[in-house]
Amino acid sequence: MTSESPIFRDLRGVTFQLTTACNLSCDYCFQDACNVCVSPPGQGTGMVDPVKTAETLIKLLDFSAEDMGMVFSGGEPLLAPVDWYETFFALMDRYLERSGKTLEYSIQTNISILNPAIIPLFKKHDVHFSVHYDGELDDPKISSKRRRDNIVTLREMGFPVSALVVGTVESLKALPSTVEFFAKHGVRFYRVNCVSSQGRGHQVAQIPPKLRAEAEFEAAFLASQFDFATRDNVGLNKFLFYYNHVLCGGAQNPSPRPQKCMAGLWSAYVDVDGLVFPCSFFTGVTGPIAKAEDLPSAMDGAMKVIELCEAPNAYYEEKCKGCEAFPICGEYCALQPVTDTDVMESFCNAQVTLRRLMDENRQIAELIAKRFLAHRKAYPDDVPKSCGTRARQM
């Protein structure tokens, strides 16, 4: 395998899992992170080697012909001590100066930890914060107030911030006030993350479809009232699909289809063991593309792994046919497990309920869609590059 290989030639983003440890133990987390709140940050957390992380990233940068972004993830990546990041950035700075390439940095964090010593280093390297956030709650167990205060601090310091809002019952109930908080503090983009409530608590099946649908509808309405200063693009696109496919009767692909997420081609994930995967959510489904230490060789079966991300899934293709929500959905994740049908029943029923809410409130749904279309036409560059990574700031 050489740098001429199509694998990773179009790579635009790679996420590195620095540790499996976390200082919180959220029931909804889809990863089995261990609680290490009794340990000081950076001790007993099983951090990966910053030198090896830089070496792997450099290999991937050499593969790619595209501008790239790199995401620090975990566990909780801010458990890594400041000297971890100093070592990593020093190696990358030398490589980038020598190669002439550019690289954008992001960090996926629960933002309960914000070491003042990390601020100047992250400021120097223009690190974007993607925060996993429960919303405007007051729960000491998950450090709600501290996380909220740290988001405010980051924005006051001029850091770009986007958010992945967890999809639990409590967070969905608080979503309107969360949207107002984001608008007040300049958090431009967020996403209600259904995957984050499928973790150890398996809470998706416990979430009333009506609650999820009403939260999505109200959040879209609030986004329009705030002139889209903060918004969930995934949710708002459902209103565009409703406008195009239902209100305007526009043509739609008649068949359900797997999402074209380009996992493994545009994006990749490297876990703490140095295994490279196309997607961070369903590593057990795909298995790894390769071992980072073996790159650029040992990738003969990579395309077979990557193709799983877009392979037709008979369960969804049958389930989606004739579904009321199909005009506002139409796609599925080919990797989403189907063994726990209660999970998918709950989520799919929420989309059916959202479609019915749109029908019952056609004028409001049309108003939201038209205003969003006008905003996109007026500000075509006002879009996030991808969920969880750097967002353009107006």
C-alpha positions in Angstrom: 0.0 0.0 0.0 1.5 3.3 -1.1 0.5 6.9 -0.8 -1.2 6.5 -4.2 -3.7 4.2 -2.6 -7.4 5.4 -2.8 -7.7 4.5 0.9 -7.4 7.8 2.9 -6.6 9.8 -0.2 -9.8 11.8 0.4 -9.5 11.7 4.2 -10.7 15.0 5.7 -11.0 14.2 9.4 -9.7 11.7 11.9 -10.7 11.2 15.5 -8.3 9.8 18.1 -9.4 8.1 21.3 -6.8 9.3 23.8 -8.2 7.2 26.8 -11.2 5.1 27.7 -11.3 6.8 31.2 -13.8 9.5 32.1 -14.3 11.5 35.2 -18.1 11.1 34.9 -20.3 7.9 34.7 -23.2 9.0 32.6 -25.8 6.2 32.2 -26.5 7.2 28.6 -22.8 7.0 27.4 -22.4 4.7 24.4 -18.9 3.9 25.5 -17.9 1.8 28.5 -15.8 4.6 30.0 -14.6 3.9 33.6 -15.1 6.5 36.3 -11.8 7.9 37.5 -13.0 10.8 39.6 -10.9 9.6 42.5 -7.7 10.1 40.4 -6.1 13.4 39.6 -6.3 14.4 35.9 -3.6 12.5 34.0 -3.0 9.8 36.6 -4.2 6.3 36.2 -6.2 7.1 33.1 -4.3 4.9 30.6 -3.5 7.7 28.1 -2.1 6.8 24.7 1.4 7.9 23.9 1.4 11.5 22.4 4.4 10.6 20.2 2.6 7.6 18.7 -0.5 9.6 18.2 1.4 12.3 16.3 3.2 9.6 14.2 -0.1 8.0 13.2 -1.6 11.4 12.4 1.4 12.3 10.2 1.0 9.0 8.3 -2.6 9.8 7.6 -1.8 13.4 6.6 0.7 12.0 4.1 -1.9 9.8 2.6 -4.5 12.5 2.2 -4.7 15.1 -0.6 -7.3 17.1 1.3 -7.2 19.7 4.1 -7.7 17.7 7.3 -9.1 18.1 10.8 -8.1 16.1 13.9 -10.3 15.4 16.9 -9.2 14.6 20.4 -11.7 12.2 22.0 -12.1 9.6 24.7 -13.3 8.8 27.4 -12.6 12.3 28.5 -9.6 13.8 26.6 -9.1 16.7 29.1 -7.9 14.1 31.6 -4.7 14.2 29.6 -2.2 16.5 31.3 -1.0 19.6 29.7 2.4 18.1 28.9 0.7 15.4 26.8 -0.7 18.2 24.5 2.6 20.1 24.6 4.5 17.0 23.4 1.9 16.3 20.7 1.6 19.9 19.4 5.4 20.3 19.3 5.8 17.3 17.0 2.9 18.3 14.8 4.1 21.9 14.5 7.4 20.7 13.2 5.8 18.4 10.7 3.3 21.1 9.5 6.0 23.7 9.0 8.2 21.2 7.1 5.4 19.8 4.9 3.4 23.0 4.3 0.2 21.2 5.1 -2.6 22.6 7.3 -4.5 21.0 10.1 -7.5 22.0 12.2 -7.9 20.7 15.8 -11.1 19.9 17.7 -11.8 18.2 21.0 -14.8 16.2 22.0 -15.3 16.7 25.8 -17.8 16.7 28.5 -16.2 20.1 29.5 -16.4 19.3 33.3 -12.6 19.8 33.3 -11.0 23.1 32.2 -7.4 23.4 33.4 -6.4 27.1 33.1 -2.9 25.9 31.9 -4.4 24.3 28.8 -6.0 27.6 27.6 -3.0 29.4 26.1 -1.9 26.2 24.3 -5.3 25.5 22.9 -5.7 29.2 22.0 -2.4 29.1 20.1 -3.5 26.1 18.1 -7.1 27.4 17.5 -8.7 24.3 19.1 -12.5 24.0 18.5 -14.5 22.6 21.4 -17.3 20.1 20.7 -19.0 19.6 24.0 -21.2 16.7 25.0 -23.8 18.5 27.0 -26.9 17.5 28.9 -28.6 20.9 28.6 -29.9 23.3 31.2 -30.1 20.8 34.0 -29.1 21.0 37.6 -27.6 17.6 38.3 -24.6 17.5 40.6 -23.9 13.8 39.6 -23.0 14.9 36.1 -21.5 18.3 37.1 -24.2 20.3 35.2 -23.4 23.7 36.6 -19.7 23.4 36.1 -20.1 22.2 32.5 -22.4 25.1 31.8 -20.0 27.6 33.4 -17.1 26.2 31.4 -19.0 26.7 28.2 -19.6 30.3 29.1 -15.9 30.7 29.9 -14.8 29.2 26.6 -17.1 31.6 24.7 -15.9 34.6 26.7 -12.3 33.6 25.7 -13.3 33.5 22.1 -13.2 29.7 21.6 -15.5 28.3 18.9 -17.9 25.9 20.6 -20.5 23.4 19.1 -22.5 20.9 21.1 -23.8 17.3 21.0 -26.9 17.4 23.2 -27.7 14.0 24.7 -31.1 12.6 23.8 -32.3 11.6 27.3 -35.8 12.4 28.7 -34.4 15.1 31.0 -32.3 16.7 28.3 -35.2 16.7 25.7 -37.5 18.3 28.3 -34.9 21.0 28.8 -34.1 21.5 25.1 -35.9 24.8 24.6 -34.0 26.5 27.5 -30.8 24.8 26.2 -31.3 26.4 22.8 -31.9 29.8 24.4 -28.6 29.3 26.4 -26.7 28.5 23.2 -28.2 31.5 21.4 -27.2 33.8 24.3 -23.6 32.6 24.4 -22.9 32.2 20.7 -22.9 28.4 20.4 -23.6 28.3 16.7 -24.4 24.6 16.1 -25.6 21.7 18.1 -27.0 18.3 17.4 -29.5 16.2 19.4 -27.6 12.9 19.6 -29.8 9.9 19.6 -26.8 7.5 19.8 -25.7 9.0 23.1 -28.8 7.6 24.8 -28.2 4.0 23.6 -25.4 3.3 26.1 -25.1 1.5 29.4 -28.6 2.7 30.3 -30.2 1.7 26.9 -32.5 4.7 27.4 -33.7 5.1 23.8 -36.6 2.7 24.4 -37.6 4.6 27.5 -37.9 8.0 25.6 -41.5 8.7 24.7 -41.7 9.3 20.9 -44.0 12.3 21.5 -41.4 14.0 23.7 -38.6 13.6 21.1 -40.8 14.9 18.3 -42.1 17.9 20.3 -38.6 18.8 21.3 -37.4 18.7 17.7 -40.3 20.8 16.5 -39.9 23.4 19.2 -36.1 23.6 18.8 -36.6 24.2 15.0 -39.1 26.9 15.7 -36.8 28.6 18.2 -33.9 28.4 15.7 -36.1 30.4 13.3 -37.0 32.9 15.9 -33.3 33.4 16.7 -32.5 33.9 13.0 -30.6 30.6 13.0 -28.0 32.0 15.3 -27.9 28.5 16.8 -29.4 25.4 15.3 -29.5 21.7 14.7 -29.0 21.3 11.0 -30.1 17.6 11.1 -33.5 18.6 12.6 -34.0 21.6 10.3 -33.3 19.5 7.2 -36.3 17.5 8.1 -38.4 20.6 7.7 -36.8 21.2 4.3 -37.6 17.7 3.3 -41.2 18.2 4.5 -41.5 21.4 2.5 -40.0 19.9 -0.7 -41.5 16.4 -0.6 -44.9 17.1 1.1 -45.9 20.7 0.7 -44.4 21.2 -2.7 -44.8 17.6 -4.0 -41.3 17.5 -5.2 -39.7 14.3 -6.5 -38.1 12.0 -3.9 -36.0 8.9 -4.2 -38.7 6.2 -3.8 -36.5 3.7 -2.1 -35.0 3.8 1.4 -31.2 3.9 1.2 -28.1 3.8 3.5 -26.6 7.1 4.4 -23.6 8.3 2.3 -21.6 9.2 5.3 -18.2 8.4 3.6 -17.0 6.8 6.8 -13.5 5.3 6.2 -13.0 7.5 3.1 -13.6 11.0 4.4 -13.3 10.2 8.1 -11.6 7.6 10.3 -11.3 6.7 13.9 -8.2 5.5 15.9 -8.9 3.8 19.2 -6.6 3.6 22.3 -5.2 0.3 21.0 -4.1 1.9 17.8 -6.8 0.2 15.6 -8.1 2.3 12.7 -11.9 2.1 12.1 -14.2 3.8 9.5 -16.7 4.9 12.2 -16.4 5.5 16.0 -19.9 4.5 16.8 -20.1 0.9 15.5 -16.6 -0.5 15.8 -17.9 -3.9 16.7 -19.9 -4.1 13.5 -17.2 -3.2 11.0 -14.0 -4.3 12.8 -10.8 -2.4 12.1 -9.4 -1.2 8.7 -5.9 -1.7 9.9 -3.4 -1.3 12.8 -2.0 2.2 12.9 1.5 0.8 13.5 1.3 -1.2 10.3 0.4 1.7 8.1 0.8 2.1 5.1 0.8 -1.7 4.7 -1.6 -4.3 5.9 -4.7 -2.7 4.4 -5.7 -5.3 1.8 -9.1 -5.8 3.3 -9.8 -2.1 4.1 -12.3 -1.5 1.3 -14.4 -4.5 2.4 -14.7 -3.0 5.9 -15.5 0.5 4.5 -18.2 -0.9 2.2 -20.1 -2.1 5.2 -20.9 1.5 6.1 -23.0 1.8 3.0 -24.2 -1.7 2.4 -28.0 -2.1 2.0 -29.7 -3.3 5.2 -32.8 -5.4 4.5 -34.3 -4.7 7.9 -34.5 -0.9 7.3 -35.3 -1.1 3.6 -38.4 -3.1 4.5 -39.3 -1.1 7.6 -39.0 2.2 5.8 -41.3 1.3 2.9 -44.6 3.1 3.4 -43.6 4.7 6.6 -45.2 8.1 7.3 -41.8 9.5 8.2 -40.2 8.5 5.0 -40.6 11.9 3.3 -38.7 13.6 6.1 -36.2 10.8 6.6 -35.5 8.5 3.6 -32.1 7.3 4.8 -30.8 5.0 7.5 -27.4 4.1 9.0 -26.4 0.8 7.6 -24.4 -0.1 10.7 -27.2 0.6 13.2 -27.8 -2.7 15.1 -31.2 -4.1 14.7 -31.1 -6.8 17.5 -32.9 -4.5 20.0 -35.9 -3.5 18.0 -37.3 -1.5 20.9 -34.6 1.1 20.3 -35.5 1.5 16.6 -39.2 1.4 17.3 -38.9 4.3 19.7 -36.7 6.4 17.4 -38.7 5.7 14.3 -42.0 6.3 16.0 -40.6 9.7 17.1 -40.0 10.6 13.4 -43.6 9.5 12.6 -44.9 11.7 15.4 -42.8 14.6 14.1 -44.3 14.2 10.6 -47.8 14.3 12.2 -46.9 17.4 14.1 -45.8 19.0 10.8 -49.1 18.0 9.3 -51.0 19.5 12.2 -49.0 22.7 12.1 -48.4 23.0 8.4 -48.2 26.8 8.4 -45.6 26.9 11.1 -43.6 24.0 9.5 -43.7 25.9 6.1 -42.6 29.1 7.8 -39.6 27.4 9.5 -38.6 25.8 6.2 -38.9 29.0 4.1 -37.0 31.0 6.6 -34.2 28.4 6.8 -34.1 28.3 2.9 -33.8 32.1 2.9 -31.0 32.0 5.5 -29.0 29.4 3.6 -29.3 31.4 0.4 -28.2 34.6 2.2 -25.4 32.9 4.1 -24.2 29.9 2.1 -21.0 29.5 4.1 -22.9 29.4 7.5 -22.7 25.6 7.9 -20.8 23.2 10.2 -18.1 21.2 8.5 -19.4 18.1 10.2 -21.1 17.1 13.5 -18.6 17.1 16.3 -15.9 19.0 14.5 -15.0 22.5 13.8 -17.9 24.8 12.9 -17.6 28.0 11.0 -18.3 31.1 13.1 -20.2 34.0 11.8 
